Amino acid sequence: MRPERFQDWLIDTVKNTPGTSRVQSLTEAGDTKHPFGIAVTAGSREVRWQITGQLADGEKHDTPTAEVDGAPAAWTDTTVQDGGEEWLAAAIGRAESSKIAKIERWSTREGANQHGMTVFFHNGARAFVRQL
């Protein structure tokens, strides 16, 4: 799933997540520096997430994305409702999308110093969701 489409999917998914009071694209939130991403207000704070992507092997930007379905990604639920990394990963997982193969949180890696996640799709593409 390419960043623009993933952004739209993520907005739709997050707006139905408990604790969300507002979600919009970064562009709608006034961010002109990052072309794709979301601004989420959950709990008492706003968190902004940039979305970038990596095409599947052999895929070109000028051709349609190959759609591949599979088992939804394993995920860990959370009681945290602050719009942060753990919360967003759980929101993505709860959607149980047949397009998403795996969700890897960056803060759980050894020596991690950045919050975000890599979303792996069954077609081999990836979305990188980085907290700004």
Secondary structure, DSSP 8 states (H G I E B T S, - for coil): --HHHHHHHHHHHHHTSTTEEEEEETTTTT--S-SSEEEEEETTEEEEEEEEEE--TT--TTS-------S----------SSSHHHHHHHHHHT--TTEEEEEEGGGSTT----EEEEEETTS-EEEEEE-
